[in-house]
C-alpha cells in the first residue's frame, strides 16, 4: 500500500501577511507545495490530502489542488473550529482552531493507511521525502508500541534572519529513537550570539545550534489517529476552556513516547530545509530553489 501525504495548509500565514501557500517561488510560478508534491510522487506516495479551511476552499482547489489532479489522487479535509470530540464546545471568545494536532485530526475519516504530515509552506527536500516513504513502506503492523518517525534537521539550518520561529526541540537515544520533543516558541539568535527560545512553561532557554528539531515532517502508522483522539480529548479536558490554547503534534508524540505507547525514529536527512515565515524570507527561498534546479535536483519545469 502506498503511503499518503497529509499537508497542513489551513493557516492564513498571519506573520507572512497572506496566503503564502499560493505564493509563486519557482521560475515558472511554482509554489513550495508544487515541489513538495513533486518530491512526494517520485518518492512513492500515492495520494495527497490537503487540510484547508472551508472559506478559501475554492481558491485553493483552483490555484493549488488542480495542479496535481492528473498526477496523484487529491483529497481535502476541512479544519473547523467546532470540530471537537463529543462533550466539548468552543469557549466564548475563541476564534482560532486548536493547533496542528487538531488539523491532523480533521482527516481522521480519510486516513486508513500509513501517512506522512508536512507543512504546506516548508520546503523539505527530496531526500527527506524518500526517507519518510521508505520508513512508511516498510512499517510493520503495530504490535505493542506504535511505530512512528520524524525527519530531523539541525536547528541552525532552520532559523530565519527576519524574526523568531517555533520549533519542536528533540532529544534521542543511542539507537536513534526520539526520547522527547518539546515545543519551543520565539526562537532566535540573540545579540550575544546564542540561540534561545521559550519553553511551554514560559522559561527562556539556550538551545545548541546542532540540536535536532522537528519541522513538522512526521511519518505515522494509521493507528496514530486513534492515539491522537485520546490525546486531543485529554488536551481539551485540561486546556479546552482557554481562549488561545493549542495542541501540537510534537506534544502528542512526546506524551505517547513517555507513556510507552509509541516509539519514534529520528530520520536524519541530507536535504536542506527552508521556509517562508516572513515576507523577507521569500528571496532566500527563490534563490535556493534556483540553485537546486541548476544542480539538476529538479527540472526547470515540473511535470
N, C-alpha and C positions, 0 to 999 in steps of 0.2 A: 504494500500500500504506500502510495506517495504521500509525503507529509504535506501539510497545509501551512501557508504563511498568513499569519494574523497581523494586520497592520493597524496600529493605533493612530487614527487620523481625525479624531473628533475635536482636537484643540484648535482654537482660533489663532494661536500664536500671539498672545497678548503682548509679550515683550518685543516681538518682531514687528508688530503693527499691521498684521493682515494674514491672509490665508497663505502661509509660506509653503504649504503642501503643493500649491499650484504655481509657485514662482519658478520661471524657467532658469536653469542653471547650465545646461549643456549647449553646444554650438548650434543645435537646431531646435532650441526651445524645450529640450528635455528637462523634466523636473528631477529632483533627487529620487522620487518614487519610481520614475521610469528606470533608473539604474538599479534600484532595489529589486524591482520585479524582474528585470533582465537577468540579474545575478541569481535570483531565486529559480527562475526557469532553467538556466543552464546548470544549476546545482541539483536539479531533480525534484523540485517542489511541483505539485500537481494542481494546486488551487490557491487562490489568494482571497482572503476575506478582509474587507475594509470595515473598520469600526468608525462610523461617522455620526454626525448629528443630522437629524431629520431636516433642520432648517436650511442646510446647504446641500442636501442630497442630490437634487437635480443638477446643480452646478458641478458637484464632484463627479457624478456619473458622466456628464458630458465632457468635462475638462480633463479628467484623470482616468476613471474606470474604463471608458470607451477605448482608450489606447491599447488595452490588453485583452479585450473581449475575444479576439480571433487567435490568441496565443496561449491562453490559460483560462481555466474556469474562474469566473469572478463572482463573488457574492458580497452582500452587505449586511451589516448589523448596526443597529442604532443604539448609541449610548444616551439613555434618558435619565434625567434626574430622579424621576419617580419609579424607576425600575429597581425595586427592592424586594428582598425576601418577605414572605407573609408575616404580618405583625408589625412591620416597620413603616414609617411615613416620613415625609420630608419635613424637617423642622421649619418653623416660621422664620423667614428671613434668608433661608439658604437659596442661592441661585446657581451655584456651580455643581457639577457632578462630583463623584466621590473618589476620584483618582484613577490610577492606571489599573488597579485590580478590578475596580468596578467596570472599567472599559472592556477588559478581557471577558468578564462575566457576561457582557452583552451578547457574546457569540456562543453562549452555552448550548443553545438549541441547534447550532450549525456544526459543532465540532464533535466528531466521533473517531478521530484518528490522531496520531502524533502531530504536533504542530509547533511552530516557532512564532515568537512575538517580537515585533520590531516597532520602533517609532517611525512615523511617516516622513519626518524631516531630518533623519540622520542617514548619512552615507557610511555604510559599514564595510564595504569592500568584498570582492569576490571570494577570497579565502574564508572569510567569516561565514558566508552562506554555505560554502562547501562543507566546512567543519560541522555546522549545525545540521545540515542534511544528512551527512554520514552518520552522525550520532542518532538521529531520528529513524533512519532506515534500519539501523542495527539494534534499536532499543528492544529489550525483552519485555514480555508482559510483567506487570507489577506483581511481585510475589514477596510480600513483606514491604519494606520501604519502596516508595515510588522513585523512579529514576528520572532526574531532570538534568539539564545542563545550562550553562551560561557562557556566552562569549565574553572574555575579559580583555580589557585594554588598560595599559598603564595610564594612571591619572594625568600625567604630564602631557599625554597626547590628546587629551580631551578638554583642555581648558580653552576659554575664549579670551582674546585680548581686549574684549569690549564690554565685559561685565561678568558678574558671578554666574555660576551654574549649579545645578543639583546633580548629585551622583550617588549611586549605591556603592558604599565603601566595603570591600570584600576581604575576608581572610580565608585561607585554605590550608589543608594539612599536607603532609609529605606526599600523599598519594594523589594530590590534585583535586580533592573534593572540597567544596565550599564548606567552611565551618560556621561562618556568619556573614551576614550582609546587613549593613545599616545605612539607611537613607540619610545623607547629609545635604544641606541646602546652603546657598550663598557661599559656595566655594570659589576662592580666587587667590591669586598670588598677591600678598600684601607688600607694603613698602620695604620691609626688611628682607624680602626675597623668599619668605616662607609661605607655602600654600596652607590656608586654613579654611575650615568650614564649620557650620553649625550642626551639631547632632540634634536628634529629635527632642532631647531633654533640654535644649537651649544653650548648652555649653559650646564654646567656640574652641576648636582643637586643631593643632597642626596635623597635616597629612603628608606623608612622604611622596615624592614625585612618582616613584615606581609602583605605588600601591595599585593592585588591580581593582578596577571599578566596573560596575555594571552600566552599560549604555542601553539597557532595556532590550537586549537581544537574548531571548530565552528560548530554550527547547524543552518541551513538555510532553510527557505521555498523555493520552486522552483522559486519564484519571485525574489530571490536575483540576479539571472543572469541578469535580466532586469535592476535592480538598479546598478549593477556592471558596465554594459556597459555605463550607463550615467556618473558614477563617473570616470571610466577609461578614457573616452573621455575628461572629464574636466581636468584630470591629464595631459593628453598628450597636451592639449591646453596650459596649464600653464608651463609644465616642459618637454615636449617631445623633445625639442632640446638639452637638457643637455645630456652629454655623459654617465653619471652614475646614473641618476635619477631612483628611483624605487617607485612603487605604492604598498603599503602594505595593506593587508586585514584589520588590525585594523584601519588604516587611513580611509578606505572606510566606515567601520561600524560607526566610530566616526562622519563622515560627515553626514551620513544618520540619526543618532540619533539627531544631532544638528539641522537638517532641519525638524525634526518631521516626517520623512518618515518611521521610523522604531523604534522599541524598542528591547532591547536585555537583556535577563535574564542571570544573572551570576549563573552558576550551580556549587555549591561547591561540591567537591569530597573528599572521604576518600582515594582515590588511591594515591600512591606515583608516582611522575614523575621522570624519569631520562633519560638522553640522551647522545649522543656521539658527542661532538663538536670537541674535540681534541683527539689524539691517547691515551693520558694518562687517558682519561675518560673510556676507554673500560674495564679495570679491575673492576671498580665500577659497571658497568652495568652487567658484567658477574656474579659477586658476588651477586648482588641484585636479578637477575633472579633465581639463585640457591636457595636463601633464600625463594623466593616466591614458588618455587617448593617444597621445604622442608616443607613449611607451608600448603601445599595442595591446594594452589590457582591455580596451573597449574599442568597438568600431566607431568611425566618425559619425555614423548614423545608426541608431539602434534599430534592429529589425522589428 
